[in-house]
Amino acid sequence: MRLATRDREIVGLALPAMAALAADPLLGLVDTALIGRLGAVPLAALGVSVALFTLAFFGLNFLTYGTTAEVARLRGAGRPQDASTYALQALWLGIALGVVATVVFVAAGPLLIRAMGATGDVAEAAWVYLRVRGLAAVPVLVVLVGHGAFRGSKDMRTPLWITIAVNVGNAVVSWLLVYPFGLGIAGAAWGTLLAQTAGACTFLVLGHRRFAPPGLRIEPQAMRRIAGISRDLFLRTIALLSGLLVATAVAARMGTVTVAAHQIARELWTMLALVQDGFAIAGQAMIGTALGAGLVAEARGVAFRLVAWGTGFGFLVGVGYLALARVLPGVFTTDAAVLVAVGGVWGMVALLQPIGGVVFVLDGILMGAGDFRFLWWSTALAALGGLVPVCLLALRYGWGLTGIWAGMIVMMIARAVLTVWRLRSGRWAFAVDRRPMRPPR
């Protein structure tokens, strides 16, 4: 494939995926902006609750990544029926896991909040939010599967429009519930729950039309294949989230102002990290399709071009963050102490953008290639061996929020070094199981 043709396909897939990814965290950002103006205590409570809910959201994101990669490979191999069967089994798995997550949040929410280090008014407000938001676990996981199925078929526009509609609805309903109806932090949780449920229903309707699965039954062989693909992705995600959860727990133990500032910095970092992931999603679809068709040389060429795009975009985002240093934090809070704390780590948040531009694209390339085992151990090494020790040292020696974000930089540099080494080795291109899935008829 010519370079210009590759670039057009990369941009054509990455831009709508990027827009959808930018819109998706707005659910959390809207809540942060609405609650942040109620004071530092509600904002700190939101930070603790969102960190716990994110554990379910990202801890089970193998439903998206695994579905994207496998649907792309099966369609690349000329087996659209198998791709539909796989997507359906992923949906059943997502629903089952969502029910379990809801039960855990409702039954053990107060214990989880205390384990995060929240106490007093912060813990009470966090439980008000979490016990409502926890009901959204099933809709969230249905949406994850929907994103993966459409992305794997190289349709990035449908998830984009659904995400935009969900976010507009969330902003309007949450504002009404928080302020005119006076529900405070509970209103934000209800607004988000209603918006995510509407998004899940939309994906179910459109997905049934697009993929037209042969039936609704569970296929044991297909489910075993999902389990095999998901295992390493799940372990990778848990390792990463464990590191991020420790960072939030350390911030909570440093005081209300610190955890509130960390919540703002983390939300803004996550938003731009996900935007950059648009190139990673393009990589999952393109690499998976190419290797499914046995086009190894084409996959390698696409991979190196994707890295160039991701790196360049990461530098642009970092410069943009530095330019908006005096603007963005003020959108989420008017508390002077919190703003000062955020400003102290703003340069670190900006520095992470170009590093992330390399890491996130390579994650997508290796996922598209099915190189999940490498992703698991390399991410675990960076998060548990890099981020966690630095955060614990920051708590022990009083380094404050700066110490926590120094740990974030250590983790991302380690991930960059390991994934670049893997790309250059060429071993990832042979990691795909090209045998077609043959569920029983």
N, C-alpha and C positions, 0 to 999 in steps of 0.2 A: 504494500500500500504506500502511495506517495505521502511525503511529509505533509503537504497541504491538506490532503484528504484526511490524514490522521488528525491534524489540528482541528479541522472542521467538525469531525465526529466527537473529539474530546470536548470542544467548546459547546457543541450542540447538546451533549449529555450533561456536562458539568454545570452549565449555567442554570437550567431549571432545577437541577438537584441542589445547587447552591442556594437558590432562592427559597426552596422548600426547607432546607436545613436552617437558613437564617430565620425563617418564620417560626419554625417549630419551638425553639427556646423562648419565643415571645410569651408562651403560656406562663413560664416561670418569671420572665422579666416583667410582665404585666402585674403579676401578683407582688413582685418585689417593689415595683413603683407605687402601687396602690397602698400596700401595707407599710412601706417605708415612711410615708407621710403621717402615719399614725404614731410613730415614735420608735425608739431604739429597741424597746422590749418586744413589741410585735415583730419587728424586722429580724431580731435575733431568733425568735421562735420560728419564724418562717424558714430561716437558714437551717435550723436543726431538722425541721420537718421535711424540707425539700431534699436535704442530704439523705435522709432515710428512704424517702420515696424514690429518689434517683437510684438507690441500690437495686430496687426492683426493676426500674425502667432500663437502666444500663446493664444490670446484672443478667438480664434476659434478652439483651439485644442480639444474641446469636440468632434469634428468630428472624431478624432482618438480614444480618450478614450471611448467615447460612442459606437462607432462602434466595437472596440475590445471586450468590455464587452458583448454587446448584441449578436454579431455573435457567441462568445464562448458559451453563455448560450443557444442560439437556436440550435447550433450544438450539445451541450451536451444533450439537450432534444430530439435529433433525428429529428430535423426539418431543414435540410440544405436548403430547398426551401425558408423557411421564412428568413433564414440568408442571402440568396442572395437578396431577396426583400428588406430587411433592408439596406444592403450595397448600393443598387441602389438608394434608397431614400436619404441616406446620401450624395451620390454623387450629386444628383440634388440640395440638400440644399447647398452643398459646392460651386457649380458653381454660384448659385444665390448670396450667400454671398460674393464670390470673386468679382463679378461684382460691387456690392455695395462698397466694400473696395477700388477697383480701382478708382471709381468715387470720393470717399472721398479724396484719396491721391492726385489725379490730381487737384481737385477743391480747396481743402483747405490746401494743403501742406505747403505753406509759413506761414499761420496762425498757423498751428500746430508746425512748427519749432520755431516760435517766442514764442509760449506758453511754449516751453521747455527751454527758456531763452537764446537761441543762437542769436547772433547779428553780424552785420558786415560781414567780410569775412567768418566766420564760418557758418552763416546762408545762405549765398549765395552758398557756396560749398555744404551744406547739401541739398538744394533744387535741385541742379544739380543731386545729387545721387538719391534722393527720387522720383523725377518725372519719372525716368526710372524704378527704382526698384518697384515702385507702380504698374506697369503693370504686375508684376508677381503674384498678389494676387490670381487670378483664378488657375494658375498652382500649387501654393503652397497648396491651399485647396484641389485640386484633389489629390495631393500626400498624404495629411493627411488622406483622406478617404481610399486611397489605402493601406497605412500602417496599418490602423485599421482593414480593411477587411482581409488582409493576416495574421496579428497577431492573430485575433480571431479564425482563422482556424489552429492555431499553426504552421504556415509557417513563420519562421523568416528569412529564407535564401533569398527568392525572394526580399524582401525590402532591404536586405543587398547589393545584387549585383547591384540593381538599384541605390542605394545611392552611392556606390563606383564609378560607371560609371559617374554619375552626377558630382561628385566632381572632378574626373580626368578631365572631359571636362571643368568644370568651371575654374580650375587652369590654364589650357593651354590657353583657350580663353581669360580669364581676363588678364593674363600676357601680351599676345599679344596686347590687346586693350589698356592697361594702359601704357606700355613702348614703344614697337616698333611703334605702331600707335599714341602714344602720347595723348590719350584721358583722361588720369588722372583718377579722381574719377568717371567720367561718364563711362569710359571703364570698371571699376570694376562692375558697376551697370548693364551694358549691358551683360557682361559675365555671371553674376549670373542669369539674366533673361532668357538668352538662355538655360543655363543648367537646370534650374527648369522647363522650358517648355518641354524640352526633357524628363525629368523624369516623368512628368505628362502624356505625350503621351504613354510612356512605360507602366505605371500602367494601363491605360485605355485598352490597347491591351491585356495584360496578365490577367487583372481582368475579362474581358469579357470571355476569354477562361476558366478561373478557376471556376467562379461562375455561368456562363450561366443563367442570370436572365430570367424569362419567358417573359418579355417584357420590354419596355423602358418607360412605362407610370408612372405617379405619382399616388401612392396609398394613398388616404386620411387617411385611418386608420393607415397605417404604418408611414406616415409622422407625425401624431399626437403622435404616440409612441416615435418617434425621438425627437419631441419637448419636451415631458415630461422628457425624459432622459437628454436632453441637457441643460435644464433650470438651474439646480443646478450646473452642470459642468461649464457652461458659467459664472455664477455669481462668482463661486470659482476662475476661471481663471482671471476674471476682477479684483477681489479684490487683487489677488497676483500681477498682472501686474501693477495695480495702485500704489501699494507700490514700485515696482521696478522702475516705471516711475518717481515717486517723488524722488527716490534716484538719478536718472540720472539728473533730473532737478535741484536738489540741487547742484550736482557736477558741472553742467554747470554754475551756479551762483557763484561758488567759483573760476572760472577762467579756461583758456584753458588747462593749465597743469593738473589741477585736473580732469577735465572731460576726458581728453585723458588717464590719468592713470586709471581712473575708467572704461573706455571702455576696456582696456586690462585686468584688473582684473576680470571684469564681464564676458568677453568672455571666459577666462580660467576657471572660476568657473562654467559657464554654460556648457562648454564642458564636464567637469568631472562629473557634476551633471547629465547630460543626459546619460553618460556612465553608471553610477550607476543605472540609470533607467531601465537598461536591466533586472534586477531582478524584478522590478515593472511590466514590460511588461509580464514576465513569470508568475507573480502572477495574472495579469488580465486574461490571457488565462486559467491558471490552475484552479483558484478559480471560474471563470465564468463557465467553463465546469463542474466542480464538483457540484456546486450548481444548475446548469441547470438540471443535472441528479438527483438532490435530495440527493447527498452524503455530508451531512453537516459535519459529523465527519471527513471525508477525507479532506474537505476544511479547517477545523481548523488545522489539522496536517500539511498540506502543508503550511499554513500561518505562523506558528511558525518556520518552517524550513527555509522559505524564509527570515524571519527577521534575523535569525542567519547568513545566507549567506550575506545579505546586510550589516550587521554591520561589519563583518570581512573584507569585501571588502572595505568598507569606510575607515577603519583604514589603510589599505595598500595604498590606494590612497593618504591619508593625509601625510603619511611618504614619498611617492614619490614626492609630491609637495614640501616638505621641502628640499629634496635632490636636486631638480632642481631650487631652488630659484635664483641662479645666472645665470641660462641658459635661462629659458622660456621667461621672459619679454624682453630680448634682441632680441628675434626672431621678435618682433612686432614693435620695435622702437629703434632708436639710440640716441634719445633726452635724454641728461643726466638728466634734471630736471624731466622728465616723469618717467624715470627708478628709480630715488630716491623715487618718490611718490608711485610707485607700490611696491617697497621694503618695504615701511612703513606699508603696509597692508597685506603683503604676508603670515605672520603667521596666520592671520585671515582667509584668503582664505583656507589655509591648515586645520585649525581647523573645518571649515564647512564641510569637506568631511566625517568624521565619523558620524557627526550629520545627514548629508544628507543621509548616508547609511541606517539609520533607517527610516527617514521620507519618502523617495521616495518609499521604498519597501512597507511600510504601505499604502501609497497612492494607489499603484497598487492593493494591496489586497482588500482594501475597494471599489475601482472602480469595480473590478471583482465581488464583492458582490452586486453591485448596491447601495452602501451606500453613494449616492451622496449628500444628504442633510447634513449629518454630515460633509463631506469634505468641503462643501461650507461655513458653518458658522465657522468652526474651522480655516480654512485658512484665512477668512476675519478677524477674531479676531486677528490672529498672525500678518498679514500684516498691517492692518489698525490701530490696537491697539498697535503694537510693533515697526515695521520698520518705519512707517511714523513719529510718534512723535520723535523718536530718531534722524532721519534725520533732522527734522525741528529744533530740539535743537542744532544739530551740526552746522547748518547754523547760528542760532542766536548767539551762543557762540564761533564760530570760531574753532570748533574741527577738521575741515578739512576732508580729506578722511578717516581718522581713525574713526571719528564719524559716517560716513555713513556706514562703514563696521561693526561697533559695532551694528548698527541697524539691519544689516543682521543677525548677530549672535542671537540677541534677537528674531527675527522672527522665525528662524529655531529651536531654543530651545523650543519656545512656541508650534510650530507644532509637535515637537517630543513628548512633554509631553501629548498633547491632543490625538494624534493618538495611542500612547501606551496604554493610558487609555481605548480607544475604543476597541482595540484588546483584552485586558484583560477582558473587560466586556462581550464579547461574543455576544453582540447584533447585530453586523454586519452580522453574519452568518444567520440571519433571515430577512435580509433587502431585499432579492431578490424576485421580482415578477416572479414566475415560470410559470405563465400562458402563453401558447404559443401565438405568434402573428398570427392573422388570417386575412390577408388582403383579400379584396374581389376578387373573381376569375372572 
